[in-house]
Amino acid sequence: MDDMEMVIFDIITASGDAMNLVMEALDLIADKDINLAKEKLISSKEYILKAHKRQTELIVKAANGEPQPMSILMVHAQDHLMNVMLASQMADKIIKIFDKWGLDS
């Protein structure tokens, strides 16, 4: 496996781990366990950050003139990262609504 594939798989893996935690957080929100949901989201953000850092490595290489070949695997990795970032932001908003309206009791 070359360096590019390793970065791609790191993005997919970290994004997948983050998505699992976001989904767990959403289940906890539905069960009105907001504090544990917040903890899950904090943990998910660590994985999102890891995936984002790996993505940034590729962006920096491209900015420095190093060719970055596009592949369906890269598209898949970007799709995973984008989706988990959006899911995380939506879960944060749902928690804010619960907090604002006192729906956690």
Jmol script that loads the backbone (N, CA, C; Angstrom):
load data "model"
ATOM      1  N   MET A   1       0.846  -1.173   0.000  1.00  0.00           N
ATOM      2  CA  MET A   1       0.000   0.000   0.000  1.00  0.00           C
ATOM      3  C   MET A   1       0.894   1.239   0.000  1.00  0.00           C
ATOM      4  N   ASP A   2       0.611   2.173  -0.897  1.00  0.00           N
ATOM      5  CA  ASP A   2       1.438   3.375  -0.962  1.00  0.00           C
ATOM      6  C   ASP A   2       0.952   4.421   0.050  1.00  0.00           C
ATOM      7  N   ASP A   3       1.736   5.503   0.168  1.00  0.00           N
ATOM      8  CA  ASP A   3       1.423   6.539   1.156  1.00  0.00           C
ATOM      9  C   ASP A   3       0.041   7.147   0.936  1.00  0.00           C
ATOM     10  N   MET A   4      -0.322   7.382  -0.326  1.00  0.00           N
ATOM     11  CA  MET A   4      -1.618   7.982  -0.647  1.00  0.00           C
ATOM     12  C   MET A   4      -2.755   7.076  -0.175  1.00  0.00           C
ATOM     13  N   GLU A   5      -2.633   5.778  -0.448  1.00  0.00           N
ATOM     14  CA  GLU A   5      -3.675   4.846  -0.010  1.00  0.00           C
ATOM     15  C   GLU A   5      -3.765   4.801   1.503  1.00  0.00           C
ATOM     16  N   MET A   6      -2.629   4.882   2.175  1.00  0.00           N
ATOM     17  CA  MET A   6      -2.635   4.873   3.637  1.00  0.00           C
ATOM     18  C   MET A   6      -3.377   6.089   4.188  1.00  0.00           C
ATOM     19  N   VAL A   7      -3.129   7.247   3.619  1.00  0.00           N
ATOM     20  CA  VAL A   7      -3.825   8.464   4.041  1.00  0.00           C
ATOM     21  C   VAL A   7      -5.326   8.312   3.796  1.00  0.00           C
ATOM     22  N   ILE A   8      -5.686   7.797   2.631  1.00  0.00           N
ATOM     23  CA  ILE A   8      -7.102   7.611   2.296  1.00  0.00           C
ATOM     24  C   ILE A   8      -7.768   6.675   3.294  1.00  0.00           C
ATOM     25  N   PHE A   9      -7.136   5.564   3.582  1.00  0.00           N
ATOM     26  CA  PHE A   9      -7.723   4.624   4.534  1.00  0.00           C
ATOM     27  C   PHE A   9      -7.779   5.206   5.945  1.00  0.00           C
ATOM     28  N   ASP A  10      -6.809   6.024   6.316  1.00  0.00           N
ATOM     29  CA  ASP A  10      -6.862   6.699   7.616  1.00  0.00           C
ATOM     30  C   ASP A  10      -8.065   7.642   7.680  1.00  0.00           C
ATOM     31  N   ILE A  11      -8.332   8.359   6.591  1.00  0.00           N
ATOM     32  CA  ILE A  11      -9.480   9.272   6.548  1.00  0.00           C
ATOM     33  C   ILE A  11     -10.780   8.474   6.671  1.00  0.00           C
ATOM     34  N   ILE A  12     -10.884   7.401   5.920  1.00  0.00           N
ATOM     35  CA  ILE A  12     -12.103   6.580   5.955  1.00  0.00           C
ATOM     36  C   ILE A  12     -12.306   5.975   7.342  1.00  0.00           C
ATOM     37  N   THR A  13     -11.251   5.436   7.910  1.00  0.00           N
ATOM     38  CA  THR A  13     -11.355   4.785   9.220  1.00  0.00           C
ATOM     39  C   THR A  13     -11.727   5.780  10.318  1.00  0.00           C
ATOM     40  N   ALA A  14     -11.028   6.893  10.370  1.00  0.00           N
ATOM     41  CA  ALA A  14     -11.312   7.890  11.402  1.00  0.00           C
ATOM     42  C   ALA A  14     -12.719   8.474  11.226  1.00  0.00           C
ATOM     43  N   SER A  15     -13.109   8.714   9.986  1.00  0.00           N
ATOM     44  CA  SER A  15     -14.447   9.240   9.728  1.00  0.00           C
ATOM     45  C   SER A  15     -15.520   8.231  10.125  1.00  0.00           C
ATOM     46  N   GLY A  16     -15.283   6.973   9.831  1.00  0.00           N
ATOM     47  CA  GLY A  16     -16.228   5.928  10.216  1.00  0.00           C
ATOM     48  C   GLY A  16     -16.359   5.801  11.724  1.00  0.00           C
ATOM     49  N   ASP A  17     -15.231   5.854  12.418  1.00  0.00           N
ATOM     50  CA  ASP A  17     -15.270   5.805  13.888  1.00  0.00           C
ATOM     51  C   ASP A  17     -16.029   7.005  14.440  1.00  0.00           C
ATOM     52  N   ALA A  18     -15.790   8.169  13.857  1.00  0.00           N
ATOM     53  CA  ALA A  18     -16.493   9.372  14.292  1.00  0.00           C
ATOM     54  C   ALA A  18     -17.994   9.246  14.050  1.00  0.00           C
ATOM     55  N   MET A  19     -18.374   8.713  12.885  1.00  0.00           N
ATOM     56  CA  MET A  19     -19.796   8.577  12.562  1.00  0.00           C
ATOM     57  C   MET A  19     -20.486   7.626  13.534  1.00  0.00           C
ATOM     58  N   ASN A  20     -19.812   6.552  13.903  1.00  0.00           N
ATOM     59  CA  ASN A  20     -20.397   5.640  14.890  1.00  0.00           C
ATOM     60  C   ASN A  20     -20.691   6.370  16.197  1.00  0.00           C
ATOM     61  N   LEU A  21     -19.774   7.199  16.629  1.00  0.00           N
ATOM     62  CA  LEU A  21     -19.975   7.957  17.871  1.00  0.00           C
ATOM     63  C   LEU A  21     -21.079   8.995  17.719  1.00  0.00           C
ATOM     64  N   VAL A  22     -21.169   9.640  16.576  1.00  0.00           N
ATOM     65  CA  VAL A  22     -22.245  10.616  16.340  1.00  0.00           C
ATOM     66  C   VAL A  22     -23.594   9.904  16.373  1.00  0.00           C
ATOM     67  N   MET A  23     -23.682   8.745  15.760  1.00  0.00           N
ATOM     68  CA  MET A  23     -24.950   8.000  15.771  1.00  0.00           C
ATOM     69  C   MET A  23     -25.315   7.558  17.182  1.00  0.00           C
ATOM     70  N   GLU A  24     -24.313   7.152  17.954  1.00  0.00           N
ATOM     71  CA  GLU A  24     -24.562   6.821  19.357  1.00  0.00           C
ATOM     72  C   GLU A  24     -25.072   8.055  20.096  1.00  0.00           C
ATOM     73  N   ALA A  25     -24.481   9.202  19.820  1.00  0.00           N
ATOM     74  CA  ALA A  25     -24.914  10.451  20.459  1.00  0.00           C
ATOM     75  C   ALA A  25     -26.365  10.766  20.095  1.00  0.00           C
ATOM     76  N   LEU A  26     -26.723  10.583  18.839  1.00  0.00           N
ATOM     77  CA  LEU A  26     -28.106  10.849  18.424  1.00  0.00           C
ATOM     78  C   LEU A  26     -29.085   9.908  19.118  1.00  0.00           C
ATOM     79  N   ASP A  27     -28.702   8.643  19.278  1.00  0.00           N
ATOM     80  CA  ASP A  27     -29.546   7.710  20.030  1.00  0.00           C
ATOM     81  C   ASP A  27     -29.706   8.169  21.472  1.00  0.00           C
ATOM     82  N   LEU A  28     -28.616   8.651  22.055  1.00  0.00           N
ATOM     83  CA  LEU A  28     -28.670   9.138  23.438  1.00  0.00           C
ATOM     84  C   LEU A  28     -29.526  10.395  23.547  1.00  0.00           C
ATOM     85  N   ILE A  29     -29.463  11.250  22.546  1.00  0.00           N
ATOM     86  CA  ILE A  29     -30.324  12.441  22.530  1.00  0.00           C
ATOM     87  C   ILE A  29     -31.780  11.999  22.526  1.00  0.00           C
ATOM     88  N   ALA A  30     -32.097  11.031  21.693  1.00  0.00           N
ATOM     89  CA  ALA A  30     -33.469  10.527  21.621  1.00  0.00           C
ATOM     90  C   ALA A  30     -33.918   9.956  22.966  1.00  0.00           C
ATOM     91  N   ASP A  31     -32.968   9.392  23.722  1.00  0.00           N
ATOM     92  CA  ASP A  31     -33.262   8.855  25.050  1.00  0.00           C
ATOM     93  C   ASP A  31     -33.160   9.920  26.145  1.00  0.00           C
ATOM     94  N   LYS A  32     -32.921  11.151  25.733  1.00  0.00           N
ATOM     95  CA  LYS A  32     -32.784  12.307  26.629  1.00  0.00           C
ATOM     96  C   LYS A  32     -31.608  12.179  27.591  1.00  0.00           C
ATOM     97  N   ASP A  33     -30.568  11.480  27.186  1.00  0.00           N
ATOM     98  CA  ASP A  33     -29.338  11.400  27.970  1.00  0.00           C
ATOM     99  C   ASP A  33     -28.337  12.371  27.338  1.00  0.00           C
ATOM    100  N   ILE A  34     -28.607  13.653  27.533  1.00  0.00           N
ATOM    101  CA  ILE A  34     -27.873  14.710  26.846  1.00  0.00           C
ATOM    102  C   ILE A  34     -26.408  14.764  27.275  1.00  0.00           C
ATOM    103  N   ASN A  35     -26.144  14.561  28.551  1.00  0.00           N
ATOM    104  CA  ASN A  35     -24.753  14.642  29.018  1.00  0.00           C
ATOM    105  C   ASN A  35     -23.879  13.574  28.375  1.00  0.00           C
ATOM    106  N   LEU A  36     -24.381  12.346  28.302  1.00  0.00           N
ATOM    107  CA  LEU A  36     -23.597  11.288  27.667  1.00  0.00           C
ATOM    108  C   LEU A  36     -23.491  11.537  26.155  1.00  0.00           C
ATOM    109  N   ALA A  37     -24.550  12.083  25.568  1.00  0.00           N
ATOM    110  CA  ALA A  37     -24.503  12.434  24.139  1.00  0.00           C
ATOM    111  C   ALA A  37     -23.403  13.457  23.885  1.00  0.00           C
ATOM    112  N   LYS A  38     -23.281  14.432  24.755  1.00  0.00           N
ATOM    113  CA  LYS A  38     -22.232  15.447  24.610  1.00  0.00           C
ATOM    114  C   LYS A  38     -20.851  14.802  24.676  1.00  0.00           C
ATOM    115  N   GLU A  39     -20.677  13.840  25.579  1.00  0.00           N
ATOM    116  CA  GLU A  39     -19.395  13.144  25.692  1.00  0.00           C
ATOM    117  C   GLU A  39     -19.069  12.382  24.406  1.00  0.00           C
ATOM    118  N   LYS A  40     -20.076  11.719  23.841  1.00  0.00           N
ATOM    119  CA  LYS A  40     -19.871  10.981  22.590  1.00  0.00           C
ATOM    120  C   LYS A  40     -19.467  11.934  21.468  1.00  0.00           C
ATOM    121  N   LEU A  41     -20.099  13.106  21.421  1.00  0.00           N
ATOM    122  CA  LEU A  41     -19.761  14.076  20.381  1.00  0.00           C
ATOM    123  C   LEU A  41     -18.347  14.615  20.562  1.00  0.00           C
ATOM    124  N   ILE A  42     -17.932  14.822  21.784  1.00  0.00           N
ATOM    125  CA  ILE A  42     -16.558  15.260  22.034  1.00  0.00           C
ATOM    126  C   ILE A  42     -15.578  14.201  21.517  1.00  0.00           C
ATOM    127  N   SER A  43     -15.871  12.939  21.819  1.00  0.00           N
ATOM    128  CA  SER A  43     -15.013  11.852  21.329  1.00  0.00           C
ATOM    129  C   SER A  43     -15.015  11.786  19.811  1.00  0.00           C
ATOM    130  N   SER A  44     -16.179  11.998  19.201  1.00  0.00           N
ATOM    131  CA  SER A  44     -16.269  11.942  17.738  1.00  0.00           C
ATOM    132  C   SER A  44     -15.408  13.021  17.101  1.00  0.00           C
ATOM    133  N   LYS A  45     -15.354  14.173  17.729  1.00  0.00           N
ATOM    134  CA  LYS A  45     -14.585  15.290  17.174  1.00  0.00           C
ATOM    135  C   LYS A  45     -13.084  14.989  17.145  1.00  0.00           C
ATOM    136  N   GLU A  46     -12.609  14.144  18.066  1.00  0.00           N
ATOM    137  CA  GLU A  46     -11.204  13.745  18.038  1.00  0.00           C
ATOM    138  C   GLU A  46     -10.901  12.949  16.757  1.00  0.00           C
ATOM    139  N   TYR A  47     -11.819  12.069  16.383  1.00  0.00           N
ATOM    140  CA  TYR A  47     -11.643  11.300  15.149  1.00  0.00           C
ATOM    141  C   TYR A  47     -11.795  12.190  13.918  1.00  0.00           C
ATOM    142  N   ILE A  48     -12.749  13.115  13.981  1.00  0.00           N
ATOM    143  CA  ILE A  48     -12.923  14.045  12.863  1.00  0.00           C
ATOM    144  C   ILE A  48     -11.646  14.855  12.664  1.00  0.00           C
ATOM    145  N   LEU A  49     -11.060  15.320  13.744  1.00  0.00           N
ATOM    146  CA  LEU A  49      -9.817  16.086  13.664  1.00  0.00           C
ATOM    147  C   LEU A  49      -8.693  15.248  13.060  1.00  0.00           C
ATOM    148  N   LYS A  50      -8.616  13.984  13.453  1.00  0.00           N
ATOM    149  CA  LYS A  50      -7.585  13.102  12.894  1.00  0.00           C
ATOM    150  C   LYS A  50      -7.775  12.964  11.387  1.00  0.00           C
ATOM    151  N   ALA A  51      -9.011  12.734  10.954  1.00  0.00           N
ATOM    152  CA  ALA A  51      -9.283  12.594   9.518  1.00  0.00           C
ATOM    153  C   ALA A  51      -8.983  13.896   8.786  1.00  0.00           C
ATOM    154  N   HIS A  52      -9.361  15.007   9.402  1.00  0.00           N
ATOM    155  CA  HIS A  52      -9.141  16.310   8.770  1.00  0.00           C
ATOM    156  C   HIS A  52      -7.648  16.608   8.627  1.00  0.00           C
ATOM    157  N   LYS A  53      -6.868  16.237   9.630  1.00  0.00           N
ATOM    158  CA  LYS A  53      -5.415  16.447   9.551  1.00  0.00           C
ATOM    159  C   LYS A  53      -4.813  15.640   8.411  1.00  0.00           C
ATOM    160  N   ARG A  54      -5.278  14.402   8.242  1.00  0.00           N
ATOM    161  CA  ARG A  54      -4.763  13.577   7.142  1.00  0.00           C
ATOM    162  C   ARG A  54      -5.161  14.180   5.800  1.00  0.00           C
ATOM    163  N   GLN A  55      -6.387  14.690   5.711  1.00  0.00           N
ATOM    164  CA  GLN A  55      -6.842  15.351   4.485  1.00  0.00           C
ATOM    165  C   GLN A  55      -5.968  16.573   4.204  1.00  0.00           C
ATOM    166  N   THR A  56      -5.664  17.328   5.240  1.00  0.00           N
ATOM    167  CA  THR A  56      -4.862  18.541   5.094  1.00  0.00           C
ATOM    168  C   THR A  56      -3.463  18.210   4.570  1.00  0.00           C
ATOM    169  N   GLU A  57      -2.918  17.066   4.971  1.00  0.00           N
ATOM    170  CA  GLU A  57      -1.617  16.649   4.441  1.00  0.00           C
ATOM    171  C   GLU A  57      -1.662  16.582   2.913  1.00  0.00           C
ATOM    172  N   LEU A  58      -2.725  16.022   2.380  1.00  0.00           N
ATOM    173  CA  LEU A  58      -2.864  15.912   0.925  1.00  0.00           C
ATOM    174  C   LEU A  58      -3.047  17.275   0.276  1.00  0.00           C
ATOM    175  N   ILE A  59      -3.798  18.133   0.931  1.00  0.00           N
ATOM    176  CA  ILE A  59      -4.026  19.481   0.398  1.00  0.00           C
ATOM    177  C   ILE A  59      -2.717  20.262   0.347  1.00  0.00           C
ATOM    178  N   VAL A  60      -1.911  20.152   1.395  1.00  0.00           N
ATOM    179  CA  VAL A  60      -0.619  20.847   1.447  1.00  0.00           C
ATOM    180  C   VAL A  60       0.292  20.335   0.331  1.00  0.00           C
ATOM    181  N   LYS A  61       0.311  19.029   0.136  1.00  0.00           N
ATOM    182  CA  LYS A  61       1.131  18.470  -0.944  1.00  0.00           C
ATOM    183  C   LYS A  61       0.679  19.013  -2.298  1.00  0.00           C
ATOM    184  N   ALA A  62      -0.626  19.059  -2.503  1.00  0.00           N
ATOM    185  CA  ALA A  62      -1.155  19.586  -3.766  1.00  0.00           C
ATOM    186  C   ALA A  62      -0.790  21.056  -3.926  1.00  0.00           C
ATOM    187  N   ALA A  63      -0.889  21.827  -2.847  1.00  0.00           N
ATOM    188  CA  ALA A  63      -0.551  23.249  -2.896  1.00  0.00           C
ATOM    189  C   ALA A  63       0.926  23.467  -3.195  1.00  0.00           C
ATOM    190  N   ASN A  64       1.748  22.500  -2.805  1.00  0.00           N
ATOM    191  CA  ASN A  64       3.185  22.579  -3.067  1.00  0.00           C
ATOM    192  C   ASN A  64       3.560  22.017  -4.439  1.00  0.00           C
ATOM    193  N   GLY A  65       2.561  21.728  -5.254  1.00  0.00           N
ATOM    194  CA  GLY A  65       2.814  21.280  -6.614  1.00  0.00           C
ATOM    195  C   GLY A  65       2.989  19.785  -6.784  1.00  0.00           C
ATOM    196  N   GLU A  66       2.798  19.033  -5.710  1.00  0.00           N
ATOM    197  CA  GLU A  66       2.915  17.580  -5.797  1.00  0.00           C
ATOM    198  C   GLU A  66       1.599  17.019  -6.335  1.00  0.00           C
ATOM    199  N   PRO A  67       1.643  16.316  -7.442  1.00  0.00           N
ATOM    200  CA  PRO A  67       0.380  15.795  -7.999  1.00  0.00           C
ATOM    201  C   PRO A  67      -0.319  14.837  -7.032  1.00  0.00           C
ATOM    202  N   GLN A  68      -1.616  14.994  -6.887  1.00  0.00           N
ATOM    203  CA  GLN A  68      -2.429  14.137  -6.028  1.00  0.00           C
ATOM    204  C   GLN A  68      -3.471  13.455  -6.907  1.00  0.00           C
ATOM    205  N   PRO A  69      -3.208  12.233  -7.317  1.00  0.00           N
ATOM    206  CA  PRO A  69      -4.146  11.559  -8.226  1.00  0.00           C
ATOM    207  C   PRO A  69      -5.503  11.343  -7.559  1.00  0.00           C
ATOM    208  N   MET A  70      -6.553  11.587  -8.327  1.00  0.00           N
ATOM    209  CA  MET A  70      -7.903  11.391  -7.833  1.00  0.00           C
ATOM    210  C   MET A  70      -8.317   9.955  -8.126  1.00  0.00           C
ATOM    211  N   SER A  71      -8.965   9.339  -7.166  1.00  0.00           N
ATOM    212  CA  SER A  71      -9.452   7.974  -7.353  1.00  0.00           C
ATOM    213  C   SER A  71     -10.830   7.870  -6.716  1.00  0.00           C
ATOM    214  N   ILE A  72     -11.540   6.820  -7.042  1.00  0.00           N
ATOM    215  CA  ILE A  72     -12.846   6.605  -6.434  1.00  0.00           C
ATOM    216  C   ILE A  72     -12.689   6.415  -4.926  1.00  0.00           C
ATOM    217  N   LEU A  73     -11.573   5.865  -4.500  1.00  0.00           N
ATOM    218  CA  LEU A  73     -11.307   5.686  -3.075  1.00  0.00           C
ATOM    219  C   LEU A  73     -11.149   7.037  -2.373  1.00  0.00           C
ATOM    220  N   MET A  74     -10.481   7.977  -3.046  1.00  0.00           N
ATOM    221  CA  MET A  74     -10.336   9.318  -2.476  1.00  0.00           C
ATOM    222  C   MET A  74     -11.700   9.999  -2.380  1.00  0.00           C
ATOM    223  N   VAL A  75     -12.512   9.856  -3.414  1.00  0.00           N
ATOM    224  CA  VAL A  75     -13.858  10.434  -3.382  1.00  0.00           C
ATOM    225  C   VAL A  75     -14.643   9.831  -2.218  1.00  0.00           C
ATOM    226  N   HIS A  76     -14.512   8.540  -2.037  1.00  0.00           N
ATOM    227  CA  HIS A  76     -15.192   7.849  -0.938  1.00  0.00           C
ATOM    228  C   HIS A  76     -14.740   8.402   0.418  1.00  0.00           C
ATOM    229  N   ALA A  77     -13.447   8.608   0.573  1.00  0.00           N
ATOM    230  CA  ALA A  77     -12.909   9.151   1.824  1.00  0.00           C
ATOM    231  C   ALA A  77     -13.439  10.553   2.078  1.00  0.00           C
ATOM    232  N   GLN A  78     -13.441  11.381   1.054  1.00  0.00           N
ATOM    233  CA  GLN A  78     -13.934  12.754   1.200  1.00  0.00           C
ATOM    234  C   GLN A  78     -15.421  12.761   1.551  1.00  0.00           C
ATOM    235  N   ASP A  79     -16.165  11.849   0.951  1.00  0.00           N
ATOM    236  CA  ASP A  79     -17.589  11.726   1.222  1.00  0.00           C
ATOM    237  C   ASP A  79     -17.829  11.369   2.693  1.00  0.00           C
ATOM    238  N   HIS A  80     -17.060  10.412   3.192  1.00  0.00           N
ATOM    239  CA  HIS A  80     -17.190  10.025   4.596  1.00  0.00           C
ATOM    240  C   HIS A  80     -16.893  11.204   5.530  1.00  0.00           C
ATOM    241  N   LEU A  81     -15.822  11.899   5.257  1.00  0.00           N
ATOM    242  CA  LEU A  81     -15.430  13.009   6.122  1.00  0.00           C
ATOM    243  C   LEU A  81     -16.471  14.124   6.090  1.00  0.00           C
ATOM    244  N   MET A  82     -16.919  14.488   4.908  1.00  0.00           N
ATOM    245  CA  MET A  82     -17.913  15.554   4.788  1.00  0.00           C
ATOM    246  C   MET A  82     -19.198  15.180   5.521  1.00  0.00           C
ATOM    247  N   ASN A  83     -19.640  13.939   5.353  1.00  0.00           N
ATOM    248  CA  ASN A  83     -20.891  13.517   5.985  1.00  0.00           C
ATOM    249  C   ASN A  83     -20.803  13.509   7.504  1.00  0.00           C
ATOM    250  N   VAL A  84     -19.693  13.032   8.040  1.00  0.00           N
ATOM    251  CA  VAL A  84     -19.592  12.996   9.500  1.00  0.00           C
ATOM    252  C   VAL A  84     -19.461  14.406  10.072  1.00  0.00           C
ATOM    253  N   MET A  85     -18.808  15.303   9.344  1.00  0.00           N
ATOM    254  CA  MET A  85     -18.721  16.686   9.820  1.00  0.00           C
ATOM    255  C   MET A  85     -20.115  17.310   9.881  1.00  0.00           C
ATOM    256  N   LEU A  86     -20.924  17.064   8.861  1.00  0.00           N
ATOM    257  CA  LEU A  86     -22.288  17.592   8.851  1.00  0.00           C
ATOM    258  C   LEU A  86     -23.132  16.943   9.944  1.00  0.00           C
ATOM    259  N   ALA A  87     -23.037  15.629  10.088  1.00  0.00           N
ATOM    260  CA  ALA A  87     -23.811  14.930  11.116  1.00  0.00           C
ATOM    261  C   ALA A  87     -23.458  15.440  12.510  1.00  0.00           C
ATOM    262  N   SER A  88     -22.187  15.680  12.740  1.00  0.00           N
ATOM    263  CA  SER A  88     -21.733  16.194  14.033  1.00  0.00           C
ATOM    264  C   SER A  88     -22.303  17.588  14.301  1.00  0.00           C
ATOM    265  N   GLN A  89     -22.273  18.439  13.292  1.00  0.00           N
ATOM    266  CA  GLN A  89     -22.822  19.789  13.453  1.00  0.00           C
ATOM    267  C   GLN A  89     -24.324  19.737  13.725  1.00  0.00           C
ATOM    268  N   MET A  90     -25.031  18.850  13.054  1.00  0.00           N
ATOM    269  CA  MET A  90     -26.477  18.723  13.273  1.00  0.00           C
ATOM    270  C   MET A  90     -26.762  18.207  14.682  1.00  0.00           C
ATOM    271  N   ALA A  91     -25.991  17.235  15.145  1.00  0.00           N
ATOM    272  CA  ALA A  91     -26.176  16.720  16.504  1.00  0.00           C
ATOM    273  C   ALA A  91     -25.917  17.818  17.531  1.00  0.00           C
ATOM    274  N   ASP A  92     -24.896  18.639  17.294  1.00  0.00           N
ATOM    275  CA  ASP A  92     -24.637  19.777  18.187  1.00  0.00           C
ATOM    276  C   ASP A  92     -25.843  20.711  18.250  1.00  0.00           C
ATOM    277  N   LYS A  93     -26.443  20.981  17.099  1.00  0.00           N
ATOM    278  CA  LYS A  93     -27.614  21.867  17.043  1.00  0.00           C
ATOM    279  C   LYS A  93     -28.799  21.255  17.791  1.00  0.00           C
ATOM    280  N   ILE A  94     -28.997  19.959  17.636  1.00  0.00           N
ATOM    281  CA  ILE A  94     -30.096  19.294  18.331  1.00  0.00           C
ATOM    282  C   ILE A  94     -29.904  19.405  19.846  1.00  0.00           C
ATOM    283  N   ILE A  95     -28.677  19.218  20.301  1.00  0.00           N
ATOM    284  CA  ILE A  95     -28.390  19.355  21.735  1.00  0.00           C
ATOM    285  C   ILE A  95     -28.678  20.778  22.199  1.00  0.00           C
ATOM    286  N   LYS A  96     -28.296  21.773  21.396  1.00  0.00           N
ATOM    287  CA  LYS A  96     -28.585  23.164  21.766  1.00  0.00           C
ATOM    288  C   LYS A  96     -30.088  23.401  21.894  1.00  0.00           C
ATOM    289  N   ILE A  97     -30.858  22.794  21.015  1.00  0.00           N
ATOM    290  CA  ILE A  97     -32.314  22.918  21.101  1.00  0.00           C
ATOM    291  C   ILE A  97     -32.817  22.281  22.391  1.00  0.00           C
ATOM    292  N   PHE A  98     -32.325  21.076  22.701  1.00  0.00           N
ATOM    293  CA  PHE A  98     -32.722  20.419  23.941  1.00  0.00           C
ATOM    294  C   PHE A  98     -32.360  21.286  25.143  1.00  0.00           C
ATOM    295  N   ASP A  99     -31.150  21.833  25.144  1.00  0.00           N
ATOM    296  CA  ASP A  99     -30.708  22.683  26.250  1.00  0.00           C
ATOM    297  C   ASP A  99     -31.569  23.936  26.358  1.00  0.00           C
ATOM    298  N   LYS A 100     -31.838  24.575  25.225  1.00  0.00           N
ATOM    299  CA  LYS A 100     -32.594  25.825  25.227  1.00  0.00           C
ATOM    300  C   LYS A 100     -34.022  25.627  25.721  1.00  0.00           C
ATOM    301  N   TRP A 101     -34.631  24.548  25.299  1.00  0.00           N
ATOM    302  CA  TRP A 101     -36.047  24.320  25.627  1.00  0.00           C
ATOM    303  C   TRP A 101     -36.230  23.404  26.828  1.00  0.00           C
ATOM    304  N   GLY A 102     -35.139  23.020  27.475  1.00  0.00           N
ATOM    305  CA  GLY A 102     -35.243  22.171  28.666  1.00  0.00           C
ATOM    306  C   GLY A 102     -35.868  20.821  28.374  1.00  0.00           C
ATOM    307  N   LEU A 103     -35.534  20.247  27.236  1.00  0.00           N
ATOM    308  CA  LEU A 103     -36.151  18.995  26.809  1.00  0.00           C
ATOM    309  C   LEU A 103     -35.433  17.764  27.349  1.00  0.00           C
ATOM    310  N   ASP A 104     -34.427  17.976  28.180  1.00  0.00           N
ATOM    311  CA  ASP A 104     -33.658  16.823  28.681  1.00  0.00           C
ATOM    312  C   ASP A 104     -34.167  16.309  30.012  1.00  0.00           C
ATOM    313  N   SER A 105     -35.305  16.756  30.427  1.00  0.00           N
ATOM    314  CA  SER A 105     -35.811  16.289  31.729  1.00  0.00           C
ATOM    315  C   SER A 105     -37.077  15.490  31.570  1.00  0.00           C
TER     316      SER A 105
END
end "model"
wireframe off; spacefill off
backbone 0.3
color backbone group
